[in-house]
Amino acid sequence: MMMRKSGGSPPIYLKSTNYPREKPGFGARRQRGTAISYVLFYRTREGRQRWFTIGRHGAPWTPDSAREEAQRLLGSVVNSADPAAEKRAARNAQTVSELCDLYLADAEGGRLVTRLRTAKKPSTLATDRGRMERHIKPLLGRRAVASVTRNDIETFMHDVAAGKTAGKTKTKPRGLACVRGGKGTASRTVGLLGAIFSYAVRHRMCTENPVRGVIRPVDGRRERRLSDDEYKALAQGLHKAEAKHVWPAAIAVARFLALTGWRSGEALALRGNEFDLDRRTARTNGVGRLSIFESRLCRSQGFISPLRASQHCSVLRRPHGQPRGAGAREGWRCAVRC
């Protein structure tokens, strides 16, 4: 096969490879201009027609090297591969930053659930957003999703632990986030990355999760518990507060948290249908944990009196726009009564 360049240049002779018996589908194509490209025409196992451009004539592609590449590509097609689709996906590959945005949008829309089959809470989403904006995007945001390896994740983890992303970030007109990094932050952020890349695998943005197999440091969870003497001191303080006529709801809340071991946010989120007064139990749907108001399960028993059937524990909420202070509690509503 002879191809001649425009402008009177001497012709370029290429061995014909378009004969079906030699290499079906392989050839050279010239469109507009003087560039000549080696191409491969094939059909996928589903019967779809594909054009794949191997490369332009010249270094490094010669007729022989292009023919060998075409033979390799046809072998992969036999094994259900689609080189043209893979090349197009690599060209349009989404970055880690775009992946984080997609993950967060689905999580906020309730389309992602936790291991407990429940949607992520707003507080968890806010924490995830902060880790993405302050750690993941600055270090990995521009990387293509499919190009991230385990070594990249380990380097990221060590950089966050060393404080490479430390700094102060303005979050709102009067808000400032002090990012310090550390081993605990690195461990929890890598855990979030694992969930993000699992999401990417499910949506076929990459073939495997690079976080799998990464050994994370201990995240520094607190195991601190009150001792017997500290429970005594707390009980004495509550009795003194009652004697001084401190706001009863505040005393009830302190006693409730001491008996259950819940966080204040978990207690404020309780609803009436989460209480079983006959069995004296309460369940928080957000974490799926059951707390029982019985002496044998409460270490604080003996120092802090458990709730009696005749008592009411009211967790009050301040209406939106209502001022704080003891004198402005008339409009407050009861969020939890037990």
C-alpha positions as a LaTeX table, in Angstrom:
\begin{tabular}{lrrr}
\hline
Residue & $x$ (\AA) & $y$ (\AA) & $z$ (\AA) \\
\hline
Met1 & 0.00 & 0.00 & 0.00 \\
Met2 & 1.48 & 3.35 & $-1.02$ \\
Met3 & 0.61 & 6.63 & 0.67 \\
Arg4 & 1.90 & 9.97 & $-0.59$ \\
Lys5 & 2.28 & 13.08 & 1.52 \\
Ser6 & 0.88 & 16.35 & 0.24 \\
Gly7 & 3.19 & 19.05 & $-1.05$ \\
Gly8 & 5.21 & 16.90 & $-3.43$ \\
Ser9 & 7.00 & 14.93 & $-0.72$ \\
Pro10 & 8.28 & 11.48 & $-1.63$ \\
Pro11 & 5.77 & 8.68 & $-1.04$ \\
Ile12 & 5.78 & 6.44 & 2.03 \\
Tyr13 & 5.43 & 2.76 & 1.30 \\
Leu14 & 3.61 & 0.68 & 3.87 \\
Lys15 & 3.11 & $-3.01$ & 3.66 \\
Ser16 & $-0.55$ & $-3.74$ & 3.08 \\
Thr17 & $-2.15$ & $-5.30$ & 6.12 \\
Asn18 & $-5.76$ & $-5.01$ & 5.10 \\
Tyr19 & $-6.02$ & $-8.48$ & 3.68 \\
Pro20 & $-8.36$ & $-10.61$ & 5.81 \\
Arg21 & $-5.98$ & $-13.57$ & 5.75 \\
Glu22 & $-3.11$ & $-11.54$ & 7.19 \\
Lys23 & $-4.55$ & $-9.24$ & 9.86 \\
Pro24 & $-8.25$ & $-8.44$ & 9.48 \\
Gly25 & $-9.22$ & $-4.94$ & 10.58 \\
Phe26 & $-5.70$ & $-3.50$ & 10.82 \\
Gly27 & $-4.69$ & $-0.68$ & 8.52 \\
Ala28 & $-3.51$ & 2.88 & 8.13 \\
Arg29 & $-5.82$ & 5.86 & 7.86 \\
Arg30 & $-5.25$ & 9.36 & 6.73 \\
Gln31 & $-7.92$ & 11.97 & 7.19 \\
Arg32 & $-7.28$ & 15.70 & 6.89 \\
Gly33 & $-3.67$ & 16.84 & 6.85 \\
Thr34 & $-0.55$ & 14.79 & 6.31 \\
Ala35 & $-0.63$ & 12.63 & 9.45 \\
Ile36 & $-1.06$ & 8.89 & 8.96 \\
Ser37 & $-2.38$ & 6.80 & 11.85 \\
Tyr38 & $-2.49$ & 3.08 & 12.39 \\
Val39 & $-5.98$ & 1.92 & 13.26 \\
Leu40 & $-7.79$ & $-1.26$ & 14.20 \\
Phe41 & $-11.39$ & $-2.03$ & 13.37 \\
Tyr42 & $-13.00$ & $-4.79$ & 15.44 \\
Arg43 & $-16.24$ & $-6.00$ & 16.96 \\
Thr44 & $-16.80$ & $-6.63$ & 20.63 \\
Arg45 & $-18.28$ & $-9.88$ & 21.88 \\
Glu46 & $-21.61$ & $-8.04$ & 22.04 \\
Gly47 & $-21.31$ & $-7.23$ & 18.33 \\
Arg48 & $-20.56$ & $-3.52$ & 18.66 \\
Gln49 & $-18.22$ & $-1.99$ & 16.08 \\
Arg50 & $-15.18$ & $-0.13$ & 17.35 \\
Trp51 & $-12.41$ & 1.97 & 15.83 \\
Phe52 & $-9.19$ & 2.04 & 17.83 \\
Thr53 & $-6.33$ & 4.37 & 16.91 \\
Ile54 & $-3.02$ & 2.71 & 17.73 \\
Gly55 & $-0.88$ & 5.77 & 17.00 \\
Arg56 & 0.66 & 7.95 & 14.35 \\
His57 & 3.21 & 6.69 & 11.84 \\
Gly58 & 6.73 & 7.43 & 12.94 \\
Ala59 & 8.57 & 6.97 & 16.20 \\
Pro60 & 7.62 & 4.84 & 18.02 \\
Trp61 & 5.07 & 3.30 & 15.63 \\
Thr62 & 6.27 & 1.52 & 12.49 \\
Pro63 & 4.27 & $-0.92$ & 10.35 \\
Asp64 & 5.74 & $-3.90$ & 12.18 \\
Ser65 & 5.31 & $-2.52$ & 15.73 \\
Ala66 & 1.77 & $-1.35$ & 14.96 \\
Arg67 & 0.94 & $-4.80$ & 13.55 \\
Glu68 & 2.18 & $-6.46$ & 16.75 \\
Glu69 & 0.11 & $-4.07$ & 18.86 \\
Ala70 & $-2.96$ & $-4.84$ & 16.74 \\
Gln71 & $-2.40$ & $-8.54$ & 17.30 \\
Arg72 & $-2.21$ & $-7.97$ & 21.07 \\
Leu73 & $-5.39$ & $-5.89$ & 21.05 \\
Leu74 & $-7.29$ & $-8.51$ & 19.05 \\
Gly75 & $-6.23$ & $-11.11$ & 21.59 \\
Ser76 & $-7.68$ & $-8.98$ & 24.40 \\
Val77 & $-10.91$ & $-8.54$ & 22.44 \\
Val78 & $-11.26$ & $-12.32$ & 22.30 \\
Asn79 & $-11.06$ & $-12.26$ & 26.13 \\
Ser80 & $-14.05$ & $-9.87$ & 26.31 \\
Ala81 & $-11.96$ & $-6.68$ & 26.52 \\
Asp82 & $-12.93$ & $-3.46$ & 24.75 \\
Pro83 & $-9.74$ & $-1.41$ & 24.14 \\
Ala84 & $-11.59$ & 1.55 & 22.62 \\
Ala85 & $-13.96$ & 1.84 & 25.57 \\
Glu86 & $-11.10$ & 1.51 & 28.05 \\
Lys87 & $-9.13$ & 4.24 & 26.25 \\
Arg88 & $-12.15$ & 6.54 & 26.25 \\
Ala89 & $-12.76$ & 5.88 & 29.95 \\
Ala90 & $-9.13$ & 6.65 & 30.76 \\
Arg91 & $-9.35$ & 9.92 & 28.82 \\
Asn92 & $-12.53$ & 10.94 & 30.63 \\
Ala93 & $-11.45$ & 9.54 & 34.00 \\
Gln94 & $-12.91$ & 11.34 & 36.97 \\
Thr95 & $-10.60$ & 12.76 & 39.57 \\
Val96 & $-10.66$ & 11.92 & 43.26 \\
Ser97 & $-12.11$ & 15.37 & 43.92 \\
Glu98 & $-15.05$ & 14.68 & 41.60 \\
Leu99 & $-15.49$ & 11.24 & 43.17 \\
Cys100 & $-15.75$ & 12.84 & 46.62 \\
Asp101 & $-18.44$ & 15.20 & 45.36 \\
Leu102 & $-20.45$ & 12.32 & 43.89 \\
Tyr103 & $-20.10$ & 10.26 & 47.06 \\
Leu104 & $-21.19$ & 13.16 & 49.26 \\
Ala105 & $-24.17$ & 13.99 & 47.02 \\
Asp106 & $-25.43$ & 10.40 & 47.22 \\
Ala107 & $-24.86$ & 10.28 & 50.96 \\
Glu108 & $-26.77$ & 13.51 & 51.54 \\
Gly109 & $-29.57$ & 12.22 & 49.33 \\
Gly110 & $-29.93$ & 9.11 & 51.48 \\
Arg111 & $-28.78$ & 6.79 & 48.69 \\
Leu112 & $-25.86$ & 5.47 & 50.76 \\
Val113 & $-26.37$ & 3.56 & 53.98 \\
Thr114 & $-24.07$ & 2.56 & 56.79 \\
Arg115 & $-23.35$ & $-0.95$ & 58.03 \\
Leu116 & $-26.50$ & $-0.62$ & 60.15 \\
Arg117 & $-28.56$ & $-0.07$ & 56.97 \\
Thr118 & $-29.37$ & 3.50 & 57.97 \\
Ala119 & $-28.55$ & 6.79 & 56.27 \\
Lys120 & $-25.65$ & 8.81 & 57.57 \\
Lys121 & $-26.53$ & 11.42 & 60.16 \\
Pro122 & $-26.03$ & 15.12 & 59.37 \\
Ser123 & $-23.23$ & 15.36 & 61.92 \\
Thr124 & $-21.39$ & 12.47 & 60.23 \\
Leu125 & $-21.85$ & 14.06 & 56.81 \\
Ala126 & $-20.44$ & 17.33 & 58.12 \\
Thr127 & $-17.39$ & 15.49 & 59.45 \\
Asp128 & $-16.94$ & 13.64 & 56.15 \\
Arg129 & $-17.18$ & 16.89 & 54.21 \\
Gly130 & $-14.51$ & 18.46 & 56.40 \\
Arg131 & $-12.12$ & 15.53 & 55.90 \\
Met132 & $-12.64$ & 15.66 & 52.15 \\
Glu133 & $-12.06$ & 19.41 & 51.87 \\
Arg134 & $-9.12$ & 19.62 & 54.30 \\
His135 & $-7.23$ & 16.37 & 53.71 \\
Ile136 & $-8.34$ & 14.31 & 50.71 \\
Lys137 & $-8.79$ & 16.97 & 48.05 \\
Pro138 & $-5.58$ & 18.91 & 48.80 \\
Leu139 & $-3.42$ & 15.76 & 48.59 \\
Leu140 & $-5.27$ & 13.46 & 46.16 \\
Gly141 & $-7.93$ & 15.64 & 44.55 \\
Arg142 & $-6.28$ & 15.97 & 41.12 \\
Arg143 & $-5.41$ & 12.31 & 40.76 \\
Ala144 & $-7.47$ & 10.14 & 38.42 \\
Val145 & $-9.53$ & 7.64 & 40.39 \\
Ala146 & $-8.22$ & 4.59 & 38.52 \\
Ser147 & $-4.58$ & 5.68 & 38.94 \\
Val148 & $-4.57$ & 5.74 & 42.76 \\
Thr149 & $-2.57$ & 2.84 & 44.23 \\
Arg150 & $-2.03$ & 1.44 & 47.69 \\
Asn151 & 1.32 & 3.24 & 47.87 \\
Asp152 & $-0.49$ & 6.52 & 47.20 \\
Ile153 & $-2.89$ & 5.81 & 50.08 \\
Glu154 & $-0.05$ & 4.96 & 52.45 \\
Thr155 & 1.82 & 8.13 & 51.46 \\
Phe156 & $-1.37$ & 10.12 & 52.00 \\
Met157 & $-1.85$ & 8.57 & 55.44 \\
His158 & 1.70 & 9.37 & 56.54 \\
Asp159 & 1.43 & 12.94 & 55.22 \\
Val160 & $-1.78$ & 13.59 & 57.18 \\
Ala161 & $-0.27$ & 12.03 & 60.31 \\
Ala162 & 2.80 & 14.27 & 59.94 \\
Gly163 & 0.61 & 17.38 & 59.70 \\
Lys164 & 1.13 & 18.17 & 56.02 \\
Thr165 & $-2.48$ & 19.36 & 55.75 \\
Ala166 & $-2.38$ & 21.29 & 59.03 \\
Gly167 & $-3.56$ & 24.87 & 58.97 \\
Lys168 & $-6.47$ & 27.18 & 59.65 \\
Thr169 & $-9.46$ & 27.15 & 57.32 \\
Lys170 & $-12.27$ & 29.71 & 57.32 \\
Thr171 & $-15.57$ & 27.80 & 57.41 \\
Lys172 & $-18.08$ & 30.68 & 57.71 \\
Pro173 & $-18.06$ & 34.44 & 58.38 \\
Arg174 & $-17.14$ & 33.89 & 62.03 \\
Gly175 & $-15.99$ & 30.27 & 61.86 \\
Leu176 & $-12.42$ & 28.98 & 61.78 \\
Ala177 & $-11.32$ & 25.35 & 61.62 \\
Cys178 & $-7.91$ & 24.55 & 63.06 \\
Val179 & $-6.66$ & 21.49 & 61.17 \\
Arg180 & $-3.86$ & 19.72 & 63.03 \\
Gly181 & $-3.68$ & 16.28 & 61.45 \\
Gly182 & $-2.16$ & 13.48 & 63.52 \\
Lys183 & $-2.38$ & 9.69 & 63.56 \\
Gly184 & $-6.01$ & 9.60 & 64.68 \\
Thr185 & $-7.10$ & 11.96 & 61.92 \\
Ala186 & $-5.06$ & 10.00 & 59.37 \\
Ser187 & $-6.62$ & 6.70 & 60.43 \\
Arg188 & $-10.19$ & 7.99 & 60.30 \\
Thr189 & $-9.64$ & 9.76 & 56.97 \\
Val190 & $-8.21$ & 6.61 & 55.39 \\
Gly191 & $-11.29$ & 4.78 & 56.67 \\
Leu192 & $-13.44$ & 7.33 & 54.85 \\
Leu193 & $-11.30$ & 6.86 & 51.72 \\
Gly194 & $-12.01$ & 3.16 & 51.91 \\
Ala195 & $-15.75$ & 3.83 & 51.80 \\
Ile196 & $-15.30$ & 6.31 & 48.94 \\
Phe197 & $-13.29$ & 3.89 & 46.80 \\
Ser198 & $-15.75$ & 1.06 & 47.55 \\
Tyr199 & $-18.37$ & 3.41 & 46.11 \\
Ala200 & $-16.11$ & 3.94 & 43.07 \\
Val201 & $-15.73$ & 0.17 & 42.54 \\
Arg202 & $-19.51$ & $-0.31$ & 42.65 \\
His203 & $-19.92$ & 2.41 & 40.01 \\
Arg204 & $-17.11$ & 0.95 & 37.86 \\
Met205 & $-14.83$ & 3.96 & 38.17 \\
Cys206 & $-11.98$ & 1.65 & 39.17 \\
Thr207 & $-11.45$ & $-2.08$ & 39.35 \\
Glu208 & $-10.20$ & $-2.45$ & 42.93 \\
Asn209 & $-10.11$ & $-0.58$ & 46.21 \\
Pro210 & $-6.57$ & 0.73 & 46.84 \\
Val211 & $-7.30$ & 1.23 & 50.55 \\
Arg212 & $-7.73$ & $-2.50$ & 51.09 \\
Gly213 & $-4.68$ & $-3.91$ & 52.83 \\
Val214 & $-3.44$ & $-0.56$ & 54.19 \\
Ile215 & $-2.48$ & $-0.90$ & 57.86 \\
Arg216 & $-3.85$ & 2.08 & 59.75 \\
Pro217 & $-2.57$ & 3.38 & 63.09 \\
Val218 & $-4.75$ & 3.25 & 66.17 \\
Asp219 & $-7.17$ & 6.17 & 65.97 \\
Gly220 & $-6.82$ & 7.06 & 69.65 \\
Arg221 & $-10.30$ & 6.19 & 70.87 \\
Arg222 & $-10.88$ & 7.20 & 74.43 \\
Glu223 & $-11.39$ & 4.40 & 76.93 \\
Arg224 & $-11.71$ & 6.72 & 79.92 \\
Arg225 & $-14.48$ & 5.86 & 82.37 \\
Leu226 & $-15.52$ & 7.52 & 85.61 \\
Ser227 & $-14.29$ & 5.82 & 88.76 \\
Asp228 & $-16.47$ & 5.10 & 91.80 \\
Asp229 & $-15.15$ & 8.17 & 93.59 \\
Glu230 & $-15.95$ & 10.33 & 90.58 \\
Tyr231 & $-19.49$ & 8.97 & 90.41 \\
Lys232 & $-19.86$ & 9.80 & 94.12 \\
Ala233 & $-18.68$ & 13.34 & 93.49 \\
Leu234 & $-21.13$ & 13.69 & 90.60 \\
Ala235 & $-24.02$ & 12.42 & 92.72 \\
Gln236 & $-23.16$ & 14.79 & 95.55 \\
Gly237 & $-23.04$ & 17.67 & 93.08 \\
Leu238 & $-26.48$ & 16.77 & 91.73 \\
His239 & $-27.95$ & 16.61 & 95.23 \\
Lys240 & $-26.48$ & 20.02 & 96.07 \\
Ala241 & $-27.91$ & 21.41 & 92.84 \\
Glu242 & $-31.36$ & 20.11 & 93.77 \\
Ala243 & $-31.07$ & 21.70 & 97.21 \\
Lys244 & $-30.21$ & 25.03 & 95.59 \\
His245 & $-33.19$ & 24.74 & 93.24 \\
Val246 & $-31.11$ & 24.58 & 90.06 \\
Trp247 & $-33.19$ & 24.17 & 86.93 \\
Pro248 & $-34.64$ & 20.62 & 87.28 \\
Ala249 & $-34.31$ & 19.78 & 83.61 \\
Ala250 & $-30.54$ & 20.37 & 83.73 \\
Ile251 & $-30.20$ & 18.01 & 86.70 \\
Ala252 & $-32.37$ & 15.40 & 84.98 \\
Val253 & $-30.28$ & 15.60 & 81.84 \\
Ala254 & $-27.03$ & 15.11 & 83.77 \\
Arg255 & $-28.49$ & 12.12 & 85.58 \\
Phe256 & $-29.84$ & 10.66 & 82.34 \\
Leu257 & $-26.47$ & 10.91 & 80.56 \\
Ala258 & $-24.64$ & 9.43 & 83.54 \\
Leu259 & $-27.01$ & 6.46 & 83.67 \\
Thr260 & $-27.01$ & 5.68 & 79.93 \\
Gly261 & $-23.52$ & 6.66 & 78.86 \\
Trp262 & $-24.96$ & 8.37 & 75.78 \\
Arg263 & $-23.65$ & 11.49 & 74.12 \\
Ser264 & $-25.69$ & 14.62 & 74.60 \\
Gly265 & $-26.55$ & 14.68 & 70.88 \\
Glu266 & $-27.93$ & 11.16 & 71.08 \\
Ala267 & $-30.11$ & 12.08 & 74.03 \\
Leu268 & $-31.43$ & 15.21 & 72.30 \\
Ala269 & $-32.32$ & 13.18 & 69.21 \\
Leu270 & $-34.51$ & 10.72 & 71.12 \\
Arg271 & $-38.20$ & 10.50 & 70.26 \\
Gly272 & $-41.14$ & 9.20 & 72.23 \\
Asn273 & $-41.50$ & 6.03 & 70.13 \\
Glu274 & $-37.94$ & 5.04 & 71.08 \\
Phe275 & $-38.91$ & 4.53 & 74.75 \\
Asp276 & $-40.40$ & 1.39 & 76.26 \\
Leu277 & $-41.46$ & 2.45 & 79.75 \\
Asp278 & $-42.84$ & $-0.98$ & 80.66 \\
Arg279 & $-39.45$ & $-2.59$ & 80.08 \\
Arg280 & $-37.64$ & 0.58 & 81.14 \\
Thr281 & $-35.55$ & 0.63 & 77.97 \\
Ala282 & $-34.72$ & 3.13 & 75.28 \\
Arg283 & $-33.19$ & 2.59 & 71.88 \\
Thr284 & $-31.35$ & 5.12 & 69.73 \\
Asn285 & $-32.08$ & 4.33 & 66.11 \\
Gly286 & $-29.06$ & 6.28 & 64.93 \\
Val287 & $-26.55$ & 3.88 & 66.48 \\
Gly288 & $-28.74$ & 0.85 & 67.11 \\
Arg289 & $-27.73$ & 0.61 & 70.75 \\
Leu290 & $-29.99$ & $-0.47$ & 73.59 \\
Ser291 & $-29.57$ & 1.12 & 77.01 \\
Ile292 & $-31.37$ & $-0.39$ & 79.99 \\
Phe293 & $-32.15$ & 1.57 & 83.12 \\
Glu294 & $-31.40$ & $-1.29$ & 85.50 \\
Ser295 & $-28.97$ & $-1.34$ & 88.37 \\
Arg296 & $-27.05$ & $-4.42$ & 87.21 \\
Leu297 & $-26.03$ & $-2.71$ & 83.95 \\
Cys298 & $-25.23$ & 0.76 & 85.28 \\
Arg299 & $-21.92$ & 1.32 & 87.00 \\
Ser300 & $-23.29$ & 4.59 & 88.29 \\
Gln301 & $-25.91$ & 2.70 & 90.30 \\
Gly302 & $-25.47$ & 3.25 & 94.02 \\
Phe303 & $-24.29$ & 6.79 & 93.50 \\
Ile304 & $-26.83$ & 8.20 & 91.06 \\
Ser305 & $-30.44$ & 7.15 & 91.57 \\
Pro306 & $-32.07$ & 5.45 & 88.58 \\
Leu307 & $-35.26$ & 6.89 & 87.20 \\
Arg308 & $-38.42$ & 5.79 & 88.96 \\
Ala309 & $-41.70$ & 5.20 & 87.20 \\
Ser310 & $-43.15$ & 8.33 & 88.81 \\
Gln311 & $-40.26$ & 10.55 & 87.67 \\
His312 & $-40.04$ & 12.44 & 84.43 \\
Cys313 & $-36.84$ & 13.26 & 82.62 \\
Ser314 & $-37.43$ & 16.16 & 80.29 \\
Val315 & $-34.89$ & 17.16 & 77.67 \\
Leu316 & $-35.97$ & 20.62 & 76.56 \\
Arg317 & $-35.16$ & 22.37 & 73.32 \\
Arg318 & $-34.95$ & 26.10 & 72.77 \\
Pro319 & $-37.17$ & 27.30 & 69.89 \\
His320 & $-35.45$ & 28.88 & 66.91 \\
Gly321 & $-34.72$ & 32.54 & 67.62 \\
Gln322 & $-35.53$ & 32.26 & 71.33 \\
Pro323 & $-32.89$ & 33.96 & 73.54 \\
Arg324 & $-30.86$ & 31.94 & 75.99 \\
Gly325 & $-31.07$ & 32.34 & 79.77 \\
Ala326 & $-33.22$ & 31.23 & 82.68 \\
Gly327 & $-35.74$ & 33.99 & 82.12 \\
Ala328 & $-36.56$ & 33.00 & 78.56 \\
Arg329 & $-37.65$ & 29.38 & 78.95 \\
Glu330 & $-41.42$ & 29.78 & 78.70 \\
Gly331 & $-41.58$ & 28.98 & 75.01 \\
Trp332 & $-39.33$ & 25.93 & 75.17 \\
Arg333 & $-40.78$ & 22.62 & 74.10 \\
Cys334 & $-40.16$ & 19.18 & 75.50 \\
Ala335 & $-38.30$ & 16.97 & 73.05 \\
Val336 & $-38.01$ & 13.91 & 75.31 \\
Arg337 & $-40.01$ & 12.81 & 78.31 \\
Cys338 & $-39.42$ & 9.56 & 80.10 \\
\hline
\end{tabular}
